[in-house]
Amino acid sequence: MSEPVIGNLRPHTWSSEQSVGYEAAIEAINGVVGAYTALIADAETHPGTHDEIAEYRRLRTECQQERRALKAEDTENIARIRAVYAARLRDLTEPGA
């Protein structure tokens, strides 16, 4: 019988603060990805918005790439991501922001 996948995982030595920060950063990025997805869906219902849709898709892809590159132990980057993406989500979702 083969060994379960979990048996091949390396142990991580993240602190509780790093784990919480990492999860919060992931959630912040996910919120922005969701906002871009909603903008894409809305734009697809209007004629002549192909450039707008392409830009939203490009921005969403950048978010997804940044999410994949996150490292829980990179505390400074995690703090930056949380701040940047919280502000971006406000800009994308709050009227008049």
VENTAJO-V764702 format. One record per run of one state. SS is the DSSP state (hx for helix, st for strand, lp for the rest). FROM is the first residue (numbers start at 0). TO is the last residue. If there is no record, write none. Layout:
SS	FROM	TO
SS	FROM	TO
//
This chain:
lp	0	3
hx	4	7
lp	8	14
hx	15	42
lp	43	48
hx	49	68
lp	69	73
hx	74	92
lp	93	96
//
